[in-house]
Each structure stands twice: as C-alpha cells, then as structure tokens.
Amino acid sequence: MTFELDRTAAVTPVGGGAYAADLDAGWVVGGGVNGGYVLAVATAALRAELAEVGHLDPVSASGYYLSPSVPGAATVRTRVLRTGGRRSTVAATLSQEQDGVEVDRLTVLAVLGAVADGGAPASDAAVEAVRRQPAPVDLPPVEQCVSASDAPDGGRLAPPLMQRLDLRLDPAYAGWAVGRPSRAGVVQGWMRLADHRPPDPWSLLVVVDALPPVSFDLGLPGWAPTVELTVHVRQRPVDGWLRVRHATRTVAGGSFEEDCEVWDEAGHLVAQSRQLALLPRAPRGRS
C-alpha cells in the first residue's frame, strides 16, 4: 500500500544531484503549501541522494523559507557536504518556475543518519544512567478532544491540509475556533495522518508543522508564514497516535517563535522543533 505522504512527496532523479517533485494541492494551508510538507519533499531528495550509504533518517533539519511554495512542479537540487560512518551533512534547495523564472522556495541544511528506536537503551551505561526527557503533555482522551468536524461549519471551510490529518485538539486551547481563544499561546492535541500511515522520522517533519499556529490561540487568526524551521528527531516513534504540543513565549517585532514537542503513543519524546513565523496580517479596516 502506498500512503498519501509517500506518494505526494515522492521525487524522481533527473541527474547531477537534482530531483523532480510535484507539490500536491492537498497540502495547501493559508497562502501556500504547508512548510513541513515542503521540508519533507526536500528531505526525500536528500534521502535518495544518500541511499547508497544508508543514511535515511533526518536527525536534524533546518529550513529557510524564501518564498511561498505553490502546488505544481518543483526541482530539488542537493549537495553532499560530508559523509561519515554514522551520519551525513547535506544541503538542498527547492525551487519552482514562476513567470518563466526559477524562484527558490526553500533552502535546507540537514544531518541524516539512523535514528534509534524509542526506549532503546544507550550502549554506554553511564549515558543510559542520565537519560532524561520531558514528560508527555497531559491531554484528554482522544474521544474528548475536538476534531475539524466539530467546527460550526462541520469542517467544510478547513484548508486542504486538514483533510490529510486526523487531528484532535485539546478543548482547553481550541476556543479560538468559536472566537474564544485562551490567549495562553498554546495549541496541543493528538495527531496521526488521515490514512493511518505509521509515523517514522521522515514523517515527523510534517507533524511538527501541522497544528494550527499558536497565534490562533492569541486571538490572531490568519496565515502565519514560516520564516525558519528547525527540527530535531530524537527517537523513532512507535505506531499509533502522537501527542503534539505547540507553545510560544515571545511575540515581538511582527513575528513569534513556536516551540513544538512530539511524543509517541509509548510516551517517548520523538521530535522537537522551533520555528520563527510572521504574525498574521490584520484584516483590512483594522489597525
């Protein structure tokens, strides 16, 4: 079975370290294609470039968003900066043609290798003795959380991205959907892909950028374009629901940072990210 993410983020080699891609309209949100999905597409090309050395898992990836991506053809150009026994450092640029001119959308610097299974003990006993991680965020049971179909419009006005996800938001921080944001700067809930694709290190690049932005919970609805996104994949997740928490502490200068933590169903912290995003523009007629 081919899952939707694998199909829509697939790349085809065209020579010289370049790969052809087709950004799917099903991942659109706000004014462009979702940044986590675009990062996954670029990383798919990096994985293909490193297939012979077996470095397939993103360990760390930083993406700089240069212009909004749109559905349609794209080219990913890769560079291998260093290859070692355990990991490789690589770079990529994803571009699209616009009005006959090639426009860069995203540039990526990443480390790929092999991510350990969640809960696997460290080979060094001294390292294992000091293992620590944040406790999983406390969420209501899945059935008590809010899905897109619970919205007043039944989810009909949700962006295409929401149809790719099975998302259940913590009602304590979902009041923004009915005009009552908590103003805590938090969005959290349960998540899995809509077709129940098992999570893995690569798909976590999408997960960390799939929740509604925390600006919604601050009473600032609208598209919040990502400027930069850095993802650290800490462990390989087990199959099942993921707990995802986004929070912000700083809103200033027209932008905000959004910190994300992801735990798998076994309670392992499997990914962390931080992104810098622009605040949504005020509707016309408001200052």
C-alpha positions as CSV (number, residue, x, y, z in Angstrom):
1,M,0.0,0.0,0.0
2,T,1.3,3.5,-0.9
3,F,0.4,6.1,1.7
4,E,-0.6,9.6,0.6
5,L,2.5,11.3,2.1
6,D,4.9,8.9,0.3
7,R,3.0,9.3,-3.0
8,T,2.7,13.1,-2.9
9,A,6.2,13.8,-1.6
10,A,7.9,11.4,-4.0
11,V,10.9,12.6,-6.0
12,T,12.5,11.5,-9.3
13,P,16.2,11.8,-10.0
14,V,17.0,13.9,-13.1
15,G,20.8,13.8,-12.8
16,G,23.6,15.8,-11.2
17,G,22.1,15.6,-7.7
18,A,18.8,17.1,-8.8
19,Y,15.3,15.7,-8.4
20,A,11.9,16.5,-9.8
21,A,8.9,16.8,-7.5
22,D,5.3,17.8,-7.7
23,L,3.9,19.7,-4.8
24,D,0.4,18.4,-4.1
25,A,-2.5,20.8,-3.7
26,G,-3.8,18.7,-0.8
27,W,-1.2,20.1,1.5
28,V,-2.1,23.8,1.0
29,V,-2.8,25.9,4.0
30,G,-3.2,29.7,4.2
31,G,-1.3,31.4,1.4
32,G,0.9,28.4,0.2
33,V,1.9,24.8,0.6
34,N,2.5,23.7,4.2
35,G,6.1,24.3,5.2
36,G,6.5,20.9,6.9
37,Y,5.4,19.1,3.8
38,V,7.8,21.1,1.6
39,L,10.6,20.3,4.0
40,A,9.7,16.6,3.8
41,V,9.8,16.8,-0.1
42,A,13.3,18.4,0.0
43,T,14.4,15.8,2.6
44,A,13.1,13.0,0.3
45,A,15.6,14.1,-2.3
46,L,18.4,14.1,0.3
47,R,17.4,10.6,1.4
48,A,17.5,9.4,-2.2
49,E,20.9,11.0,-2.6
50,L,22.2,9.2,0.4
51,A,20.5,5.8,-0.2
52,E,23.8,4.0,-1.1
53,V,25.3,4.9,2.3
54,G,22.1,4.1,4.2
55,H,21.7,7.5,5.9
56,L,17.9,7.8,5.5
57,D,16.6,9.3,8.8
58,P,16.6,13.1,9.3
59,V,18.4,13.7,12.6
60,S,18.4,17.5,12.3
61,A,17.0,19.7,9.5
62,S,16.8,23.5,9.3
63,G,14.7,25.0,6.5
64,Y,14.7,28.7,5.5
65,Y,11.6,29.7,3.6
66,L,12.4,32.2,0.9
67,S,9.0,32.5,-0.8
68,P,5.7,30.7,-0.6
69,S,5.5,27.4,-2.4
70,V,2.5,26.7,-4.7
71,P,1.1,23.4,-5.9
72,G,2.8,22.1,-9.0
73,A,6.2,21.1,-10.4
74,A,9.4,21.7,-8.3
75,T,13.1,20.9,-8.5
76,V,15.2,19.9,-5.6
77,R,19.0,20.4,-6.0
78,T,21.1,18.5,-3.4
79,R,24.7,18.8,-2.2
80,V,26.5,16.3,0.0
81,L,28.8,18.3,2.3
82,R,30.2,15.5,4.3
83,T,29.6,11.7,4.7
84,G,30.8,9.8,7.7
85,G,30.2,6.4,9.1
86,R,27.2,7.3,11.2
87,R,25.7,10.4,9.5
88,S,26.0,12.8,6.6
89,T,25.6,16.5,6.4
90,V,23.7,17.7,3.3
91,A,22.1,20.7,1.8
92,A,19.2,21.2,-0.7
93,T,17.3,24.0,-2.4
94,L,13.8,23.6,-3.7
95,S,12.7,25.9,-6.5
96,Q,9.7,26.4,-8.8
97,E,9.3,28.2,-12.1
98,Q,7.3,31.4,-11.8
99,D,6.6,33.6,-14.9
100,G,9.4,31.8,-16.8
101,V,11.9,32.4,-14.0
102,E,13.2,29.8,-11.5
103,V,12.4,31.0,-8.0
104,D,13.9,29.4,-4.8
105,R,11.3,28.5,-2.3
106,L,13.2,26.7,0.4
107,T,16.9,26.0,1.3
108,V,17.8,23.3,3.7
109,L,20.8,22.2,5.8
110,A,20.4,18.8,7.3
111,V,22.1,15.9,9.1
112,L,20.8,12.4,8.1
113,G,21.8,9.1,9.7
114,A,19.9,6.4,11.6
115,V,17.6,7.3,14.5
116,A,17.3,4.9,17.4
117,D,14.1,3.2,18.3
118,G,12.2,4.8,21.2
119,G,13.2,3.4,24.5
120,A,16.2,1.6,23.2
121,P,19.0,1.7,25.9
122,A,22.2,3.6,25.2
123,S,25.2,1.4,24.5
124,D,27.2,3.3,27.2
125,A,25.9,2.5,30.7
126,A,27.0,6.0,32.0
127,V,25.0,7.7,29.3
128,E,21.9,5.5,30.0
129,A,22.1,6.4,33.7
130,V,21.5,10.1,32.9
131,R,18.8,9.6,30.3
132,R,16.1,12.2,30.6
133,Q,13.3,13.7,28.6
134,P,10.2,15.9,29.2
135,A,7.1,14.0,30.4
136,P,4.4,13.7,27.7
137,V,1.9,16.5,27.7
138,D,-1.3,15.7,29.6
139,L,-4.2,15.5,27.1
140,P,-7.8,14.5,27.5
141,P,-8.7,11.1,25.9
142,V,-8.9,11.3,22.1
143,E,-12.7,10.9,22.1
144,Q,-13.0,14.0,24.3
145,C,-10.9,16.2,22.1
146,V,-12.1,18.4,19.2
147,S,-11.9,17.4,15.5
148,A,-12.4,19.6,12.4
149,S,-15.9,18.1,12.0
150,D,-16.8,19.6,15.4
151,A,-16.4,23.2,14.0
152,P,-19.6,25.2,13.4
153,D,-19.2,24.7,9.6
154,G,-18.6,20.9,10.1
155,G,-15.1,21.4,8.8
156,R,-16.2,22.3,5.3
157,L,-14.1,25.5,5.4
158,A,-11.0,23.9,6.7
159,P,-7.9,24.2,4.5
160,P,-6.9,21.1,2.3
161,L,-4.1,20.3,4.8
162,M,-6.7,19.4,7.5
163,Q,-8.0,16.6,5.2
164,R,-4.6,14.9,5.3
165,L,-4.6,14.7,9.1
166,D,-6.6,13.0,11.8
167,L,-6.3,15.8,14.4
168,R,-8.0,16.0,17.8
169,L,-7.3,19.3,19.6
170,D,-7.3,19.8,23.4
171,P,-10.5,21.7,24.0
172,A,-8.8,23.8,26.7
173,Y,-6.9,25.6,23.8
174,A,-9.4,25.3,21.0
175,G,-11.7,28.1,21.9
176,W,-10.2,30.2,19.1
177,A,-12.4,28.2,16.7
178,V,-15.5,29.9,18.1
179,G,-14.0,33.3,18.9
180,R,-12.8,32.5,22.5
181,P,-9.0,32.0,22.4
182,S,-7.4,31.2,25.8
183,R,-4.6,33.7,25.0
184,A,-2.1,31.2,26.6
185,G,-0.2,30.8,23.3
186,V,-0.7,27.1,23.2
187,V,-2.2,24.6,20.8
188,Q,-2.0,20.9,21.5
189,G,-3.6,17.6,20.8
190,W,-3.5,14.1,19.3
191,M,-2.4,13.6,15.7
192,R,-1.9,10.9,13.1
193,L,-2.1,11.0,9.3
194,A,-5.6,10.5,7.9
195,D,-4.7,7.3,6.2
196,H,-3.1,6.0,9.4
197,R,0.4,5.8,7.9
198,P,2.7,4.7,10.7
199,P,4.9,7.6,11.9
200,D,8.6,7.5,11.2
201,P,11.5,10.0,11.5
202,W,10.8,11.4,8.0
203,S,7.0,12.0,8.5
204,L,7.8,13.8,11.8
205,L,9.0,16.7,9.6
206,V,5.3,17.2,8.6
207,V,3.9,16.6,12.1
208,V,5.9,19.4,13.8
209,D,4.3,21.9,11.4
210,A,0.8,20.6,11.0
211,L,-1.1,22.0,14.0
212,P,-2.9,25.4,13.7
213,P,-0.4,28.1,14.6
214,V,-0.3,29.3,18.2
215,S,-1.1,32.8,17.0
216,F,-4.7,31.5,16.7
217,D,-4.8,30.9,20.5
218,L,-3.6,34.5,20.9
219,G,-6.7,35.8,19.1
220,L,-4.8,36.4,15.9
221,P,-6.4,34.3,13.1
222,G,-4.9,34.1,9.7
223,W,-2.0,32.7,7.8
224,A,1.3,32.8,9.7
225,P,4.1,32.2,7.2
226,T,7.2,30.3,8.4
227,V,10.5,32.1,8.1
228,E,12.7,29.3,9.5
229,L,12.0,25.9,10.9
230,T,14.5,23.6,12.7
231,V,13.5,20.0,13.5
232,H,15.4,17.6,15.8
233,V,14.3,13.9,15.5
234,R,15.2,12.3,18.8
235,Q,13.8,8.7,18.5
236,R,12.0,6.5,16.1
237,P,8.3,6.6,17.1
238,V,6.1,3.5,17.7
239,D,2.9,3.2,15.7
240,G,-0.2,5.0,16.9
241,W,-1.3,8.4,18.0
242,L,1.2,11.2,18.5
243,R,0.9,13.8,21.3
244,V,1.8,17.2,19.9
245,R,2.2,20.5,21.8
246,H,3.0,23.9,20.3
247,A,3.7,26.9,22.6
248,T,5.2,30.4,22.3
249,R,6.9,32.7,24.8
250,T,7.9,35.6,22.6
251,V,5.7,37.7,20.3
252,A,7.5,40.8,19.2
253,G,8.6,42.7,16.1
254,G,5.9,41.2,13.9
255,S,6.9,37.6,14.5
256,F,6.7,34.8,17.1
257,E,8.6,31.7,17.9
258,E,6.7,28.4,18.1
259,D,8.2,25.5,20.0
260,C,7.0,22.0,19.3
261,E,7.4,18.7,21.2
262,V,6.1,15.4,19.9
263,W,5.7,12.2,21.9
264,D,4.7,8.8,20.5
265,E,2.0,6.5,22.0
266,A,4.6,4.9,24.3
267,G,5.4,8.2,25.8
268,H,8.8,8.7,24.2
269,L,9.8,12.2,23.1
270,V,10.4,11.6,19.4
271,A,10.8,15.1,17.9
272,Q,11.4,18.8,18.9
273,S,11.2,21.8,16.7
274,R,11.4,25.6,16.8
275,Q,10.2,27.9,14.1
276,L,10.1,31.6,13.6
277,A,6.9,32.7,11.9
278,L,5.3,36.0,10.9
279,L,2.3,37.2,12.7
280,P,-0.9,37.1,10.6
281,R,-1.7,40.4,8.9
282,A,-4.6,42.3,10.4
283,P,-7.8,42.3,8.3
284,R,-8.3,45.4,6.2
285,G,-10.0,48.1,8.1
286,R,-8.2,47.1,11.4
287,S,-5.0,48.6,12.7
